[in-house]
Amino acid sequence: MASSQTTSGRLIEVVKNAIGPMAQYAMGYMNPVGPNNMFGSQGTGYIATMKLSVATVAVAGLDEGTEGIVSYDRCETADANIGQINMGTASSFCGLNGALWGYHIAKVGTNFGPLFCSSEPFDSGELSMFDENERKRISEGFPVYGAGPLLDATERLFGHVAKGKRRHPPLPGSHVVCANKNATVRGPAYAWAFLAIAIAKDPEHDSSLFIEDCGTFNARISNQGEVIPDPEQVKRLLEDHQKNVVKSIVLCGQDYDSVEYGKAFISSKAIYAGPGEVACALACAPYILLAQEDVPRNKVPEDLIDISLADWEKLVWPDHELATTAWGPDGVIVIGPQG
C-alpha cells in the first residue's frame, strides 16, 4: 500500500516543517511553533491524520443540545484520542504542503487486495454524459482499498484517552483544523459515517481528497425484541453505499480540471442506539504538527519518510502496549445492540 514514488524534495520539506513546539503533544496546523523549535520547524507543513469513531450516550437528564454535545465528545475520545480540542472545520484536502500519516510517513505497509475498482459505480448511461477522454479515464478507474490501516495508524499516533494508554494527542484546549462531518440520532436508530481519501497521481501539482459522509438509519424493535435492521443488514447497506462515496470522488476529480487519482482508501462505521439513547458518528481528518517526541531519538523529521509504522512504534513506544480497533480488510464496522 505504501507509495512507490521516489521521495520528493517537496515531501522532505513538508515533514521537516511539520513539527510542533510541544514535546509530548501534537498541535493544530497554523498554530505558532515559536523561535526555539528543536528541529527548526517553521510550521509550514502539516500532517493529515484519519479518524472514524462512533459513540452512544443515555439521554436521561439531557436535552437535544446537550445529548448532541456529550455524544460528539465521546466520539472525539473514542479510538484515536482527540478529546478536549477546539475543532475548526476545513474543507477536505491533503495538499502540496501536507503528508498523510501512515501513507507518506510512518507507512503502514499493508497490502490489501482492492475492494473494487472506482469505475464499478458508473453505469453506461452515466458514462454517456462525459466526453470520450473522460469516459476512457473513468472506465480505467483506480483501485479502492479499506482504510483500516490508516485509521489504525492515527490510533497508534494519538493513543487512547484512558490513563496509561495515552500517547501524543493534540494539546488539550488547542485549536485543531479538521475536515469533519458527523451525524447524531435518537434511538432506536443507527448513526453511520464514512471516511475516504483519494491519493492524487501527481502530488507535485494536485491535492489528495478527503470525503466524509455521515447519516442515519431508522430502526425498530419487533414484537420478538429483535432490532430491524440488524447489524449484518446495516453492514450490507454500508457496503452498497461505499460505491456512491467513491463515485463522488471521481466526480470531484472532474471539477478540479480532471485531477487523476491513483488509488483510494475508504472505511465506514455505524453504531446502534436503543430507546433512551442517542448515537453519534464522526468522520474527521485532523491537520496537525507532530509532537517533537514523535521523531525517534537520534533521528530527524525527514527520517519518518523511510520508517514504517511498526518500526516507528518500536522506536518511540518500545514498552507501551496499545490494543487498537480491529479493522477487517473490508473496512466496515457495525456495532449493534449489546455492543
GIHU-V903412 format. One record per residue. N is the residue number from 1. RES is the residue in one letter. PHI is phi in whole degrees, 0 to 359 (* if undefined). BURIAL is I if it has 9 or more other ideal C-beta (glycine too) atoms within 8 Angstrom, else O. Layout:
N/RES/PHI/BURIAL  N/RES/PHI/BURIAL
This chain:
1/M/*/I  2/A/296/O  3/S/294/O  4/S/264/O  5/Q/289/O  6/T/297/O  7/T/300/O  8/S/264/I  9/G/299/O  10/R/298/I  11/L/296/I  12/I/300/I  13/E/294/I  14/V/301/I  15/V/292/I  16/K/302/I  17/N/252/I  18/A/240/I  19/I/250/I  20/G/275/I  21/P/273/I  22/M/258/I  23/A/289/O  24/Q/242/O  25/Y/228/I  26/A/288/I  27/M/230/I  28/G/290/I  29/Y/302/I  30/M/81/O  31/N/285/I  32/P/295/O  33/V/264/I  34/G/81/O  35/P/277/O  36/N/244/O  37/N/299/I  38/M/295/O  39/F/255/I  40/G/72/O  41/S/295/I  42/Q/266/O  43/G/74/I  44/T/276/O  45/G/260/I  46/Y/214/I  47/I/248/I  48/A/270/I  49/T/234/I  50/M/236/I  51/K/222/I  52/L/222/I  53/S/219/I  54/V/226/I  55/A/199/I  56/T/232/I  57/V/213/I  58/A/289/O  59/V/270/I  60/A/304/O  61/G/83/O  62/L/245/I  63/D/254/O  64/E/300/O  65/G/289/O  66/T/288/O  67/E/293/I  68/G/292/I  69/I/296/O  70/V/294/I  71/S/293/I  72/Y/295/I  73/D/299/I  74/R/293/I  75/C/297/I  76/E/298/I  77/T/265/I  78/A/285/O  79/D/57/I  80/A/295/I  81/N/278/I  82/I/234/I  83/G/292/I  84/Q/66/O  85/I/257/I  86/N/268/O  87/M/277/I  88/G/258/I  89/T/263/O  90/A/240/O  91/S/288/O  92/S/234/I  93/F/222/I  94/C/244/I  95/G/259/O  96/L/292/O  97/N/255/O  98/G/229/I  99/A/222/I  100/L/264/I  101/W/295/I  102/G/95/I  103/Y/243/I  104/H/276/I  105/I/228/I  106/A/47/I  107/K/296/I  108/V/287/I  109/G/65/I  110/T/259/O  111/N/250/O  112/F/277/I  113/G/293/O  114/P/296/O  115/L/291/I  116/F/190/O  117/C/258/I  118/S/297/I  119/S/285/I  120/E/298/O  121/P/294/I  122/F/267/I  123/D/260/O  124/S/297/O  125/G/296/O  126/E/292/O  127/L/295/I  128/S/294/O  129/M/285/O  130/F/258/O  131/D/286/O  132/E/300/O  133/N/296/O  134/E/290/I  135/R/299/I  136/K/296/O  137/R/294/I  138/I/295/I  139/S/293/I  140/E/290/O  141/G/67/I  142/F/215/I  143/P/287/I  144/V/240/I  145/Y/243/I  146/G/292/I  147/A/269/I  148/G/311/I  149/P/299/I  150/L/286/I  151/L/293/I  152/D/298/I  153/A/298/I  154/T/294/I  155/E/299/I  156/R/288/I  157/L/286/I  158/F/272/I  159/G/74/I  160/H/252/I  161/V/283/O  162/A/295/O  163/K/300/O  164/G/88/O  165/K/241/I  166/R/277/I  167/R/239/I  168/H/237/I  169/P/285/I  170/P/302/I  171/L/304/I  172/P/306/O  173/G/84/O  174/S/283/I  175/H/262/O  176/V/234/I  177/V/283/I  178/C/222/I  179/A/286/I  180/N/204/I  181/K/214/I  182/N/208/I  183/A/224/I  184/T/230/I  185/V/209/I  186/R/277/O  187/G/281/I  188/P/280/I  189/A/188/I  190/Y/246/I  191/A/255/I  192/W/224/I  193/A/211/I  194/F/245/I  195/L/224/I  196/A/223/I  197/I/224/I  198/A/254/I  199/I/270/I  200/A/297/I  201/K/294/O  202/D/242/O  203/P/288/I  204/E/279/O  205/H/229/O  206/D/238/I  207/S/264/I  208/S/285/I  209/L/240/I  210/F/268/I  211/I/236/I  212/E/243/I  213/D/221/I  214/C/226/I  215/G/186/O  216/T/221/I  217/F/239/I  218/N/292/O  219/A/223/I  220/R/217/O  221/I/248/I  222/S/287/O  223/N/297/O  224/Q/271/O  225/G/85/O  226/E/272/O  227/V/274/I  228/I/236/I  229/P/286/I  230/D/274/I  231/P/303/I  232/E/294/O  233/Q/293/I  234/V/295/I  235/K/299/I  236/R/294/O  237/L/299/I  238/L/293/I  239/E/298/I  240/D/293/O  241/H/288/I  242/Q/297/I  243/K/291/I  244/N/292/I  245/V/297/I  246/V/293/I  247/K/301/I  248/S/296/I  249/I/298/I  250/V/299/I  251/L/292/O  252/C/297/I  253/G/301/I  254/Q/296/I  255/D/291/O  256/Y/261/O  257/D/60/O  258/S/62/O  259/V/298/I  260/E/255/I  261/Y/248/I  262/G/272/O  263/K/193/I  264/A/219/I  265/F/232/I  266/I/215/I  267/S/215/I  268/S/217/I  269/K/213/I  270/A/221/I  271/I/218/I  272/Y/267/I  273/A/247/I  274/G/275/I  275/P/304/O  276/G/82/O  277/E/233/I  278/V/234/I  279/A/247/I  280/C/227/I  281/A/233/I  282/L/231/I  283/A/244/I  284/C/209/I  285/A/228/I  286/P/292/I  287/Y/259/I  288/I/229/I  289/L/256/I  290/L/293/I  291/A/295/I  292/Q/299/I  293/E/283/O  294/D/284/I  295/V/272/I  296/P/303/I  297/R/303/O  298/N/67/O  299/K/241/I  300/V/245/O  301/P/308/I  302/E/293/O  303/D/296/I  304/L/298/I  305/I/294/I  306/D/254/O  307/I/259/I  308/S/287/I  309/L/300/I  310/A/297/O  311/D/290/O  312/W/302/I  313/E/296/I  314/K/295/O  315/L/282/I  316/V/268/I  317/W/231/I  318/P/295/O  319/D/243/O  320/H/239/O  321/E/282/O  322/L/216/I  323/A/275/O  324/T/257/O  325/T/300/I  326/A/272/O  327/W/282/I  328/G/275/I  329/P/297/O  330/D/279/O  331/G/68/I  332/V/233/I  333/I/231/I  334/V/234/I  335/I/259/I  336/G/264/I  337/P/304/O  338/Q/66/O  339/G/78/O
